[in-house]
Amino acid sequence: MNTRRHLKSTCALLCAIALGTASAQVTLDDNQIRDFLAGSTIGGNQNETTWIQSFAATGQTTYTEVAGRPGSPSDGYWRVQDGQYCSQWPPSPQWACYDIELDGENIVFIPPSGGEPWPATRRER
């Protein structure tokens, strides 16, 4: 049964990717978010800073600013919960959660407070 649900989720994600290039943004569910991020590195440009972030299947993540105002990598944790991507960056114990949309080939992180969306493109899998 889990395999069937995983296959349905993967099919839905592939359909969303295919349709995303010709239609509006598609909101991803838990399995689609996990399938897109786990084992991937994504990157984007926000506020004049180019950044990359890697997502281990174990729930660890590393964010690095690579241009604009480069800094040391920041290690944290990620999970998917209730249809949202959530991250936690020690030493803070707080988790921040974001809606995730697919817009063509870009994944878009939508902040909970209505802030500016963070579009990103998968760079590696």
Z-matrix of the N, CA and C atoms (Angstrom, degrees):
N
C 1 1.447
C 2 1.523 1 111.11
N 3 1.350 2 118.01 1 -43.26
C 4 1.459 3 120.08 2 177.90
C 5 1.519 4 111.53 3 -61.56
N 6 1.334 5 116.63 4 -37.75
C 7 1.453 6 120.33 5 179.11
C 8 1.523 7 110.38 6 -63.33
N 9 1.314 8 116.78 7 -41.86
C 10 1.460 9 120.71 8 179.37
C 11 1.537 10 110.17 9 -62.63
N 12 1.345 11 116.85 10 -44.01
C 13 1.458 12 120.49 11 -179.95
C 14 1.536 13 110.45 12 -64.78
N 15 1.345 14 115.98 13 -39.76
C 16 1.461 15 119.92 14 178.22
C 17 1.526 16 110.72 15 -64.05
N 18 1.321 17 117.78 16 -42.38
C 19 1.461 18 120.85 17 178.49
C 20 1.520 19 111.04 18 -63.62
N 21 1.344 20 117.00 19 -40.42
C 22 1.463 21 120.36 20 177.77
C 23 1.522 22 110.23 21 -62.99
N 24 1.336 23 115.80 22 -41.59
C 25 1.459 24 120.66 23 -179.56
C 26 1.530 25 110.53 24 -64.80
N 27 1.335 26 116.24 25 -43.81
C 28 1.459 27 120.46 26 179.37
C 29 1.523 28 110.34 27 -63.47
N 30 1.326 29 116.76 28 -42.97
C 31 1.462 30 120.96 29 177.96
C 32 1.528 31 110.40 30 -61.51
N 33 1.329 32 116.26 31 -43.34
C 34 1.467 33 119.94 32 179.48
C 35 1.522 34 110.86 33 -62.66
N 36 1.349 35 116.76 34 -39.66
C 37 1.456 36 120.16 35 178.69
C 38 1.524 37 110.77 36 -65.12
N 39 1.328 38 117.15 37 -44.25
C 40 1.464 39 120.19 38 179.34
C 41 1.522 40 110.74 39 -63.82
N 42 1.314 41 116.69 40 -39.92
C 43 1.466 42 119.99 41 176.83
C 44 1.522 43 110.65 42 -64.30
N 45 1.330 44 116.61 43 -41.02
C 46 1.466 45 120.49 44 178.94
C 47 1.524 46 110.21 45 -63.53
N 48 1.344 47 116.70 46 -39.82
C 49 1.464 48 119.78 47 178.21
C 50 1.521 49 109.65 48 -64.36
N 51 1.320 50 116.70 49 -46.36
C 52 1.466 51 120.83 50 -179.21
C 53 1.515 52 111.04 51 -62.99
N 54 1.320 53 117.46 52 -43.82
C 55 1.462 54 121.07 53 -178.73
C 56 1.513 55 112.33 54 -77.10
N 57 1.336 56 116.23 55 -26.35
C 58 1.454 57 120.33 56 -176.05
C 59 1.518 58 113.36 57 -60.72
N 60 1.321 59 117.38 58 -28.37
C 61 1.455 60 119.40 59 -179.84
C 62 1.518 61 111.96 60 -72.37
N 63 1.339 62 117.11 61 -19.62
C 64 1.459 63 119.61 62 -176.63
C 65 1.529 64 112.14 63 -116.03
N 66 1.320 65 118.05 64 0.60
C 67 1.451 66 119.48 65 -176.56
C 68 1.518 67 110.74 66 -138.71
N 69 1.309 68 115.14 67 -173.59
C 70 1.454 69 121.62 68 -178.64
C 71 1.526 70 110.43 69 -72.70
N 72 1.311 71 114.87 70 177.97
C 73 1.454 72 121.03 71 -179.59
C 74 1.521 73 110.67 72 -62.34
N 75 1.348 74 115.39 73 145.43
C 76 1.450 75 123.40 74 179.95
C 77 1.521 76 107.70 75 -116.50
N 78 1.341 77 117.85 76 126.03
C 79 1.460 78 121.52 77 177.71
C 80 1.518 79 108.98 78 -78.73
N 81 1.345 80 116.85 79 132.82
C 82 1.456 81 122.10 80 -177.78
C 83 1.528 82 110.81 81 -92.84
N 84 1.347 83 116.12 82 148.49
C 85 1.463 84 120.57 83 175.91
C 86 1.538 85 109.20 84 -93.15
N 87 1.338 86 116.45 85 -179.34
C 88 1.471 87 121.82 86 -176.04
C 89 1.530 88 112.34 87 -52.16
N 90 1.339 89 116.72 88 -53.19
C 91 1.464 90 120.14 89 -176.80
C 92 1.519 91 112.20 90 -64.78
N 93 1.310 92 117.92 91 -38.27
C 94 1.459 93 121.35 92 179.21
C 95 1.529 94 111.12 93 -66.37
N 96 1.324 95 117.13 94 -39.92
C 97 1.464 96 120.85 95 177.50
C 98 1.525 97 109.28 96 -62.51
N 99 1.346 98 116.65 97 -49.58
C 100 1.468 99 120.81 98 179.24
C 101 1.529 100 110.92 99 -58.08
N 102 1.341 101 116.44 100 -46.75
C 103 1.463 102 120.77 101 -178.72
C 104 1.525 103 111.59 102 -61.26
N 105 1.323 104 117.17 103 -37.69
C 106 1.461 105 120.69 104 -178.23
C 107 1.530 106 111.54 105 -73.23
N 108 1.346 107 117.65 106 -41.71
C 109 1.460 108 120.73 107 -171.98
C 110 1.527 109 115.12 108 -90.22
N 111 1.323 110 118.71 109 -41.53
C 112 1.469 111 121.09 110 -173.31
C 113 1.524 112 111.28 111 -56.71
N 114 1.320 113 115.68 112 123.75
C 115 1.461 114 121.57 113 179.61
C 116 1.518 115 114.25 114 79.28
N 117 1.330 116 117.43 115 9.87
C 118 1.468 117 121.55 116 -175.92
C 119 1.521 118 112.03 117 -109.83
N 120 1.309 119 114.24 118 161.00
C 121 1.458 120 122.93 119 167.28
C 122 1.512 121 106.34 120 -122.24
N 123 1.323 122 115.91 121 130.14
C 124 1.457 123 121.41 122 178.09
C 125 1.518 124 108.42 123 -119.45
N 126 1.314 125 116.32 124 165.47
C 127 1.453 126 119.81 125 178.55
C 128 1.507 127 111.00 126 -153.42
N 129 1.324 128 114.42 127 158.55
C 130 1.450 129 119.62 128 179.91
C 131 1.508 130 111.36 129 -162.18
N 132 1.306 131 115.07 130 -173.41
C 133 1.456 132 121.71 131 178.54
C 134 1.522 133 106.89 132 -135.59
N 135 1.312 134 116.29 133 123.45
C 136 1.452 135 121.83 134 -177.90
C 137 1.521 136 108.71 135 -142.64
N 138 1.319 137 116.13 136 131.87
C 139 1.473 138 121.18 137 177.46
C 140 1.529 139 112.05 138 52.34
N 141 1.333 140 115.96 139 46.14
C 142 1.462 141 123.82 140 178.31
C 143 1.522 142 113.65 141 63.84
N 144 1.318 143 116.74 142 21.94
C 145 1.461 144 121.76 143 177.89
C 146 1.521 145 109.14 144 -125.69
N 147 1.331 146 115.98 145 128.25
C 148 1.450 147 121.65 146 174.34
C 149 1.519 148 107.47 147 -92.12
N 150 1.335 149 116.22 148 132.43
C 151 1.452 150 121.06 149 -175.24
C 152 1.523 151 111.08 150 -136.78
N 153 1.330 152 115.31 151 158.90
C 154 1.457 153 122.02 152 171.99
C 155 1.530 154 107.69 153 -132.53
N 156 1.324 155 116.07 154 153.01
C 157 1.454 156 120.87 155 176.94
C 158 1.515 157 108.52 156 -144.60
N 159 1.332 158 115.50 157 132.01
C 160 1.460 159 120.90 158 178.46
C 161 1.526 160 108.90 159 -107.39
N 162 1.340 161 115.74 160 149.52
C 163 1.453 162 122.69 161 -175.59
C 164 1.525 163 109.15 162 -129.49
N 165 1.329 164 117.26 163 104.95
C 166 1.465 165 120.88 164 176.67
C 167 1.525 166 109.12 165 -77.24
N 168 1.308 167 116.44 166 146.88
C 169 1.456 168 121.06 167 177.69
C 170 1.528 169 111.43 168 -62.49
N 171 1.330 170 117.30 169 -18.86
C 172 1.467 171 122.68 170 179.78
C 173 1.526 172 112.86 171 -77.26
N 174 1.349 173 117.25 172 -7.86
C 175 1.455 174 119.98 173 -179.42
C 176 1.520 175 113.93 174 100.09
N 177 1.316 176 117.81 175 3.54
C 178 1.458 177 120.64 176 176.00
C 179 1.524 178 108.62 177 -92.46
N 180 1.338 179 116.18 178 149.47
C 181 1.456 180 121.20 179 178.81
C 182 1.524 181 109.25 180 -142.45
N 183 1.322 182 115.84 181 150.49
C 184 1.468 183 121.60 182 176.84
C 185 1.521 184 108.55 183 -131.96
N 186 1.334 185 115.19 184 127.01
C 187 1.466 186 123.54 185 179.31
C 188 1.520 187 107.20 186 -110.52
N 189 1.345 188 116.57 187 131.54
C 190 1.457 189 121.12 188 179.70
C 191 1.524 190 110.01 189 -136.88
N 192 1.314 191 115.90 190 129.36
C 193 1.461 192 120.67 191 172.85
C 194 1.514 193 106.68 192 -87.85
N 195 1.342 194 116.72 193 123.24
C 196 1.460 195 120.54 194 -171.92
C 197 1.524 196 113.57 195 -109.46
N 198 1.316 197 118.83 196 -14.57
C 199 1.464 198 121.36 197 178.19
C 200 1.528 199 108.81 198 -155.74
N 201 1.306 200 115.65 199 151.81
C 202 1.457 201 121.05 200 -179.15
C 203 1.509 202 109.59 201 101.14
N 204 1.312 203 116.18 202 -69.05
C 205 1.461 204 122.31 203 174.22
C 206 1.526 205 108.19 204 -143.82
N 207 1.358 206 116.04 205 67.15
C 208 1.464 207 120.58 206 -174.66
C 209 1.527 208 111.48 207 -55.85
N 210 1.301 209 114.80 208 144.47
C 211 1.451 210 121.08 209 178.47
C 212 1.515 211 110.43 210 -143.57
N 213 1.306 212 115.03 211 179.75
C 214 1.457 213 120.62 212 178.36
C 215 1.522 214 109.65 213 -68.83
N 216 1.323 215 116.49 214 149.32
C 217 1.462 216 118.79 215 175.51
C 218 1.530 217 110.94 216 -59.92
N 219 1.310 218 115.56 217 147.69
C 220 1.455 219 122.19 218 177.58
C 221 1.522 220 107.84 219 -116.72
N 222 1.332 221 116.22 220 123.43
C 223 1.461 222 121.23 221 -178.68
C 224 1.520 223 110.37 222 -99.69
N 225 1.319 224 115.79 223 136.69
C 226 1.451 225 121.08 224 179.74
C 227 1.510 226 110.90 225 -150.82
N 228 1.326 227 114.42 226 -157.76
C 229 1.458 228 121.40 227 -177.47
C 230 1.524 229 109.04 228 -132.08
N 231 1.322 230 115.19 229 152.76
C 232 1.460 231 119.93 230 176.69
C 233 1.524 232 109.69 231 -137.91
N 234 1.331 233 114.06 232 153.84
C 235 1.457 234 121.48 233 176.26
C 236 1.524 235 107.75 234 -156.15
N 237 1.308 236 115.47 235 168.37
C 238 1.458 237 121.40 236 175.88
C 239 1.520 238 106.71 237 -116.23
N 240 1.322 239 115.40 238 131.27
C 241 1.459 240 120.07 239 -176.45
C 242 1.517 241 110.04 240 -148.38
N 243 1.317 242 116.59 241 125.86
C 244 1.467 243 122.61 242 175.39
C 245 1.529 244 112.90 243 52.73
N 246 1.339 245 115.94 244 44.14
C 247 1.455 246 120.86 245 177.07
C 248 1.514 247 114.97 246 75.73
N 249 1.340 248 116.83 247 17.73
C 250 1.461 249 120.30 248 -179.75
C 251 1.524 250 110.78 249 -132.49
N 252 1.335 251 114.99 250 150.84
C 253 1.461 252 122.49 251 169.33
C 254 1.523 253 106.28 252 -83.79
N 255 1.340 254 116.99 253 131.68
C 256 1.465 255 121.47 254 179.46
C 257 1.525 256 109.15 255 -125.26
N 258 1.331 257 115.92 256 142.54
C 259 1.459 258 120.60 257 177.75
C 260 1.523 259 110.33 258 -134.02
N 261 1.326 260 113.77 259 152.36
C 262 1.462 261 121.66 260 179.00
C 263 1.518 262 107.37 261 -137.00
N 264 1.330 263 116.27 262 129.64
C 265 1.462 264 121.90 263 -175.02
C 266 1.529 265 109.34 264 -120.55
N 267 1.363 266 117.18 265 102.09
C 268 1.468 267 119.72 266 179.18
C 269 1.528 268 110.43 267 -57.26
N 270 1.311 269 117.56 268 148.65
C 271 1.465 270 125.96 269 13.04
C 272 1.530 271 114.02 270 -86.01
N 273 1.307 272 118.86 271 -0.97
C 274 1.461 273 120.35 272 179.75
C 275 1.534 274 110.31 273 -67.03
N 276 1.320 275 117.45 274 135.29
C 277 1.467 276 120.21 275 177.39
C 278 1.537 277 112.22 276 -85.74
N 279 1.329 278 117.61 277 -5.36
C 280 1.464 279 122.69 278 -175.06
C 281 1.529 280 111.84 279 -77.16
N 282 1.332 281 115.17 280 140.90
C 283 1.448 282 122.19 281 172.54
C 284 1.521 283 108.02 282 -103.21
N 285 1.326 284 117.51 283 134.37
C 286 1.470 285 122.89 284 174.49
C 287 1.522 286 107.42 285 -110.29
N 288 1.329 287 116.67 286 132.75
C 289 1.461 288 120.55 287 -176.30
C 290 1.525 289 111.10 288 -118.38
N 291 1.331 290 115.59 289 145.64
C 292 1.459 291 123.01 290 -174.89
C 293 1.520 292 109.95 291 -133.10
N 294 1.317 293 116.67 292 141.53
C 295 1.458 294 120.05 293 167.48
C 296 1.517 295 106.96 294 -70.01
N 297 1.312 296 116.55 295 150.43
C 298 1.456 297 121.97 296 -179.52
C 299 1.524 298 108.64 297 -122.94
N 300 1.323 299 115.93 298 130.30
C 301 1.459 300 121.43 299 175.97
C 302 1.514 301 109.26 300 -125.52
N 303 1.309 302 115.16 301 152.87
C 304 1.452 303 121.64 302 173.82
C 305 1.517 304 106.67 303 -106.74
N 306 1.323 305 116.19 304 126.65
C 307 1.461 306 122.05 305 -179.41
C 308 1.525 307 106.81 306 -126.63
N 309 1.317 308 116.04 307 93.70
C 310 1.463 309 119.63 308 -174.29
C 311 1.516 310 108.90 309 65.95
N 312 1.324 311 117.21 310 -121.73
C 313 1.461 312 121.72 311 178.90
C 314 1.518 313 112.02 312 -93.38
N 315 1.318 314 117.41 313 0.06
C 316 1.466 315 121.25 314 -178.19
C 317 1.516 316 111.30 315 -100.04
N 318 1.330 317 115.15 316 144.24
C 319 1.450 318 121.42 317 169.14
C 320 1.529 319 105.04 318 -98.92
N 321 1.312 320 117.04 319 141.31
C 322 1.462 321 120.74 320 -176.32
C 323 1.524 322 108.86 321 -124.21
N 324 1.326 323 116.04 322 123.87
C 325 1.458 324 122.58 323 175.79
C 326 1.525 325 107.37 324 -89.50
N 327 1.329 326 117.48 325 122.72
C 328 1.455 327 122.89 326 -178.16
C 329 1.530 328 108.28 327 -105.71
N 330 1.337 329 118.26 328 110.86
C 331 1.469 330 120.87 329 -178.38
C 332 1.533 331 111.79 330 -62.13
N 333 1.335 332 116.47 331 147.99
C 334 1.462 333 120.42 332 -177.31
C 335 1.528 334 113.13 333 -68.08
N 336 1.294 335 117.80 334 -25.12
C 337 1.463 336 121.03 335 -174.80
C 338 1.523 337 112.39 336 -93.04
N 339 1.334 338 116.73 337 12.23
C 340 1.455 339 119.73 338 -179.77
C 341 1.519 340 112.96 339 77.26
N 342 1.324 341 116.87 340 19.13
C 343 1.458 342 120.89 341 177.84
C 344 1.516 343 111.68 342 -71.15
N 345 1.290 344 115.51 343 -173.87
C 346 1.462 345 121.93 344 -178.17
C 347 1.530 346 111.06 345 -69.18
N 348 1.336 347 118.46 346 129.01
C 349 1.470 348 121.25 347 177.81
C 350 1.526 349 111.20 348 -62.98
N 351 1.336 350 115.77 349 151.72
C 352 1.454 351 122.77 350 178.61
C 353 1.530 352 109.29 351 -113.66
N 354 1.349 353 118.49 352 96.16
C 355 1.464 354 119.38 353 176.73
C 356 1.528 355 110.54 354 -78.46
N 357 1.323 356 115.88 355 147.38
C 358 1.455 357 121.00 356 179.00
C 359 1.524 358 109.09 357 -149.03
N 360 1.313 359 115.97 358 159.04
C 361 1.456 360 122.91 359 179.18
C 362 1.525 361 108.17 360 -121.89
N 363 1.332 362 116.58 361 138.05
C 364 1.462 363 119.41 362 176.90
C 365 1.518 364 108.33 363 -68.55
N 366 1.321 365 116.23 364 130.24
C 367 1.458 366 122.27 365 -178.77
C 368 1.514 367 112.53 366 -103.88
N 369 1.328 368 116.12 367 -34.17
C 370 1.468 369 120.98 368 -178.12
C 371 1.511 370 109.38 369 -143.68
N 372 1.295 371 114.87 370 154.47
C 373 1.464 372 120.82 371 173.38
C 374 1.490 373 107.57 372 -135.11
